């Protein structure tokens, strides 16, 4: 991938891209080089999820790049300028690579690296300044209303904590808020305002820490949105809010305490606690939602703060045939023992911080798997499993699918791990309510379900090949299994196609846990 600037005179093909022609200039973070026909070392190595800012100064004739807000220095000087020369953003991509551009339609993630307007840099698309001022002013009015109550006895206004506000149907308050929302609602359909105004306001509510359940104001505000805004306005607002959270989570840098990731996941969890909003958000693209369950691997150790967590490194120096350390702890020298223990303590610190993120991700899935919704209609679990089954079907085989339309393997692994953890927790909750049943550690899926045709696996390949191939090559073993299993298991033909949790009890008295998609 090479990203930068080019003029209209540039002609690219399969062999030559941005930076390979005289009037194009590019930075390649994969090879850590800059390109303008010739190439030299420049910048730092980038990774998926990093943000590259491309700066062009047409007064000085220079091009500079920033990586995650850190300037990499001036890359090119004395670029071609004059009559008939206009520069455009440009990028060359290899197979399976993808990129998202922001020309200013959304708030810039790292405006500080551009230092505008001090040094004269501006985004290609000007921010909606008038709408921003209006939205912030209306939000201020809303805060004033939420932070004020009417003392009917004293006939005066008194201040109160905004965090404890409740939608109790006070006519004066609702009429006042309705007037505010009459002007505020149309603004919340614009992505720039949702990300800059609404998302930051909601994140500020959660800054105090504590459990998400300890911040009911977000639930009250969502009730207010559904009450005072048109459905299409709420739908667009929630869609843009979730997209903004997803981008913020995906493109946030890794810091030692994973604070950015935790902050955005907490707000996502708080929004999904609201049942009506959660059910609408099920229409959201599942492939994009999977991003919330991935933890970005830091590429640059120093910037990620790993040196602060793991102060020293250690690795075994003697291995057996299985790759395990064959030496006994008693054979270690005193220095080796100290280094190993310091390394293990650092790993434990890192593990605990990752577990905080994983727990929030599991909480999100538990909300999506909720089957005790208060409202009528399909339960959240039923909707989620229908969407998830379709998601698996689309990713089961890449025939006819463009690679960028498929879920990346690293995202899929993280997502399935969190899903299994959530399912295991649901199993154990049920186990505690049913004395005598087995725990999730002892439960397993009956193997015959993979070949007896009871569940539709939509042409998924097994480890040994397609089902037709297995039946042909292992026919004798299948027949043997059928004889052993006859009468051992109850029939599941009556189980609904999209059931989520099913317990089967065979003759031996053990429970089997099945998750149907």
N, C-alpha and C positions, 0 to 999 in steps of 0.2 A: 504494500500500500504506500503510495506517494501522494502527499497532499500539499497544496500550495496555490499558486496563481498562474494564469496564462492569459495570452492575448488572443484576439480573433484570428490572427495569422497562423496560429499553431494548428498542425494537422497530426492527429494521433492515429495509431493503428494497434494491432495485436502485439507488436514488438516494441513500439515507442509510445511512452505515456508522458505524464506531467514530469517535467524536469529533464526530459530527453531532447527537447528542442531549444533553440536559442532564446525564445521569448517565453519560456515557462520555468518556474522555480518551485522546487518541492523539497519537503522534509520526509524522510523515511525512518520512522522510529524502530522498525524491525531490524534494519541493518545499521541503524544509528549513523545516518549519513544525510548530506544535503546534495541536491542534484540541480545542475544547470549545464547540460551537455556533459560536463565532467563532474566528478563526485569527490567529496572530501568528508572526513569525519565531522559530525556535528550532533549536538544535543544528547539526549538520554534515550534509553530503550523504553518503548511504550508497551502497554498490555491492553487486552480487551477491557473496555469500561473507562479507559483514560479519556481525558478531554484535551484536545489540541486547539489552541487559539492561534489563528493566522492573522498577523498584523502587517499591513502594507502602508508605508509612509510615502505619499506621492509628492511631498514637499522636499524631503531629503533623499528620496529614491532608494529606500531601504525596505527590506522584508525581515520580519522577526517572527519567531514562533515561541509559544508558551506551552508547557506541559503541566496540566493540573494546577494552573495558576502561577507556576514558576517559570520565569523568563529563561529561555535557552540562549539568549544573546542574539545579536544581529547575525542573520544568516547570509544575506546578500546586500551588497551596496551597488550604487551606480546602475540600477536597473534601467532598462530602456524606457524613455518617456518622450513626449512630444505630440504634435498633431497626429490624430488618427490612431493613437495608442490607448487602448482601454483594457484594464485588467479585470478578470473574472475569477471567482473561486473555482478550483479544479481539483480532481482527484483521479488516481488510477487504482483500480482494484483488481486483485487476483481472484481466482476461483474460490467461492464460498465466503469471501470477505464482504462485510457490510459496514455501513457508517450512517450516522444520523447528523444532519447539518442543522445549525441554528444561526440564521442570519439576523436575528433580533426579534423574531415573532414570539419568543419566550425570553424571560429574564436570563441574562448571561450568568453562567455559574461562577465564573471567575472574572468579574469586571475589574477587580483590583489590578490584574495583570495588564489590563489595557490602560489603566489610570486615566480614563476619559472623564470629564472633558479637559482635565488639566493639560495633558500633552496633545490634545486635539484628536484623539482616536474616538471613533464612533462606530456602532454596529451599522451594517448595511441598511437595516430597517430600523427606523426611529421608534423608540418606545411610545406607547399611547399616553403621553404625559397628562393630557386633560382628563382622560378616563381614570388614570391612576390617582390623581388628586381627588376626583369625585368619589372614587371607591373608598379611599382611605378616610375621607371626611364622613361618608355614610356609615362606615364601620365604626368610627368614633361615636357617632350619634347612637348607634346600636349598643355600644358598650355603656354609654351613659344611661340608656333606658334600663339595661340589664342590671346596672349597678345602683339603681335608685328604686326606692319603694315609697309608697304613699302612706303616711300616718294619718288615718281617717279621724282619729280623735284630736290630734293636734293640728290637723289640716295643713300639713307641711310635708316636704320631700325629705327623706332621710337616706343616707348612703348605706349600701350593703355590699357584701362580697359577691362579685360577679360569679364566682365559682359555685355558689350555692343557689343560683337562680333556678326557678322551676316554672314550667309553663302551666299555671293553675287556672288560666282563663280570666285573668283580670282584664275587664273590658277596656279600661283606659290604656293599659300597657299594650294590649293586642292592637288596638286602633292606631296607636303611635307607631308600633313596629310595622303595621301594614302599610302606613304611609312611607316609611323608610324603605321597605322591601319593594315598593312600587318603582323606586328608582334604582335600588341595589340589585334586584334580580336580573335585569337585562345585562348588567355588567358581568355577572357571574357565569355568563355563557362564553366569555372570551378567555382563551387559555392564558394569556399574559397576566390578566387580573386574578384569575383563580390561583395561579402559582405564586404571584408576588404578594397578593393581599390575603386571600382566604387561607391558603395552605400555611403561610407563616403565622397567621392569627391562631389557627388550630394547633400548630406545633408549639406556640407559646403557652397554650393552656396546659400542655403536658410537661413543660419544662421543670415543674416542681418535683418531678420524680414520683415514686409510688406506683401502685397498681393502676392499670388502665381503668378498672372499676371505680377507683377513687376520684375519677374526673367525669361526673355525670353531665357536666355542662355540654360536652360534645353531643351526647344523645339528645339533650334538650334543644340544642341548636338545629340538629337534623330534623327533629319534630317540627320545629319552626319553619324550616325550609319547605317541608312537604305541606305545611299548612298554608303558608303565605305566598308560595311560588307556584306557577303553573307546572304541570307534570313535565312538559318538555324542557322547561328551564331547569328543574331539579335534575332531570336525567342528563342533560348536557353538562351541568355543573359537576355532578358526581363523576361523570366520565372523565372530564378534564382534570378533576382533583386526583382521581386514581392514576391517570397517566402521568401527572406531575410527580406523584409519590413514587411511581415506578421508576421514572427517569432519575429522580433524586437518589433513590436507593442504588440503582445500577451504576450511576456515574460518580458516586461519592468516593473520595479517597479512603484508603485503609489507614486508620490511626490505631495506636496501641489498645485503646479500650473499645474499639468498634462503635464509638459513640454515634456517628452519623447513621449507620445501619440500624442501630437500636432505636434511635429517635424516629426514623421513618416507619419502621415496623410497628412501633407503639401506636402511632396515629392510624395506620392501616387497620390494626386490631380494633381500635376504638370505633372506627367507622363501621367495621363489619359487625360490631356488637349491635348496631341499629338494624333491626330485622327488615324493615321495608327497604332501606338502602342496600342491605346485603342481597336481598332477592333481586333488586334491579341490577346490581353489579355482576350477577351471574351471567348477564348477557355480554359481559366483558370478554375479550379474546383470551381464552385459556392459555394459549402459547405465551402471551405477554405476561400473564399472571405468574407463570412459573419462575420468572426472574426473581420474585420475592423470596424464593426458597434457596437461592444460590448465594454462597459466600465467596466473594472475589478473592482469589489468591494473590497476595502481594508479590510484585515482581522486584521492587526496589526495597531491599531489607531495611535500609536506614530510614527511608521516608515512612515505612509502615511501622516503625518503632519496635521492630523485632529485637534489636540490640538491647533495648530497655527491658524486654521480657525475658529473653534467653541470653544471659550475660556471657555464657561460655558454651562452646560446642564440645560434643563428645560422640564417639562412635566406636563400636566393638572392632577389635583388630584381629581376632581369631574366630574363624567360622567353621561350623561343621558342614556336612553335605547338604543340610536343609537350609543353610544360610543363617543359622542361629549362633549366638555367641557361645562357644564351647567351653570357655573358661569359667571356673567357679569364682564367685565374689572374693573368696579367700586368696585367689591368685593375683588379684589386682594390687598394684602399688598404691601407696597412700595418696599420691598425686592423682592417679587415675580415678580412685574412688571419690575424691573430692570433686573432680571435674564431672564425673558421671552424675553424682547427686545434685550438683548445681544445675546441670543440664536438665535432669528430670524435674526439678522444682520449676524451672523456667517453662518446660513443656506443660506442667500442670497449671501454671498461671495462664498460659495461652489457651489451654483446654477450657478452663472455667469461663473465660471471656467468650469463647465461641459457643459454649453451651447456653449462655444468655440469649444469643441471637437465635440459636436452634429452638429454644423453648418458645420464643415469640412466634417463630415460624410454625411450630406445632400448634400453638394456640389459634392461629389463623385457620389451620386445617380443621381443628375441632369445631370452630364456628361454622365452617362450610359443611361439616358432617352432622350438624345439629338436626335432629328430627323431632324436636319438641317446640316448633315455632308456635307463637300465640295466635297469629293470624290464620285465616282460612287459606285454602289453596295448597299447592304442592309444597312439601317440606324442603328445607334447604338441602338436606342430604340427597333427596331424590333428584333435585335439579343438578346438584354437583356431580352425582354419579353419571347422569345422562351426558353432561358436558365432558366428563372425564373419559367416558367410554369412547366418545367421538374423537377426543384428543388422542387416545391410544391408537384408535383405528387409523387416524391420519399419519401417525408416526410409526406404525407397525411395519409399513413397507414404503420405501421411497420411490416406488414406481410412478413415474409421471409427476413427481414432486420436485420442485426446485430446491436445492440444498438449503437455501436461506429460509425456506418456509417451514423447515423441520426444526424441532426443538434440539438445541445443542446437547450432546451426550452429557457434558458436565452439569448442565442444568437439570437434565432428566434424572441423573443419579441422586442429586441433592433433593429434588422434589419427591422421588419415590422413598428415599430414606425418611424424610419427615412424615410422609403419608403412613408408612409402616409404623412409625413411632406413635402417631395419633391413633391408628387402628389398635395397636397394642394397648394403649392407655384405655380406649373404650372397652376392650375385652376385659382388662383387669378391673375396671369399674363394675362391669356386669358380674364378674367373678366374685367380687366382694359382696354383692347382693344375693348371690346364689351359692350358699354353702354346699360344699361337695363338688363343685365344678372345678375344672383344672385351670391353671394359670395360662397366660399367653405363652410362657416359656415352654410349656409341654404340649401346646396345641400345634397341629400341623394340617396341611391340606391333603386330603386323601388323594393318592397318586392317580387313581383311575379317572379322576375328573379331567385329566389332561388328554384322555383318549377315548372316553366312552360316549362322547357326543352330547352329554348333558348340558354343557356350556358352550356357547358359540364364541370361538376365539378368532373369528374373522381372518383366517389365513395367516395367523402368526406362526413363524417358524419356531420349532422347539430346538433344544440343543442338538438333537440328532438329525434334524431335517424336518420336512413337512410331515403332517400326520399320515398322509397316504403312503409315504416312503417308509415310515416306522411300522405301519400295519403290514406292509408287504415283507419287510426284512425281519421283523420280530413277531410274526404271526403266532408262532408256537408259544412264545412267552406271554403274549396277550391272552391266549386261550387259557393258559395255566393260571394267570391272575384272575380271570373271570370265574374259574372254578373255585378258587380259594375265597373269593369275595362274595359269592352268591349267598344272599341272606345275611350278610354281615352289616349292610348299611341300609338305612331307610331310603326310600325313593325321594329324589329332589325334583321330580317332574312337576310338582305342584308349586315349586318355588317361583316367584315372579322373576321375570328376566332382569329387572334392575334392582332387586333386593340388595341391601348393603351388608347387613350382618346376619348370618344364618348359623345356627348351631345344630349339628347333626350328632345323634347319639347312636353308635353302633352297638353290636351285641356285647362288646367288651366293656361298655359303660363309659368310654372316654368321649369327650367333646371334641368336635372338629370345627375350626373357625374358617369360614369362607368369606371372601370379599368378592362379590360379583360386580363386574363392570359391564 
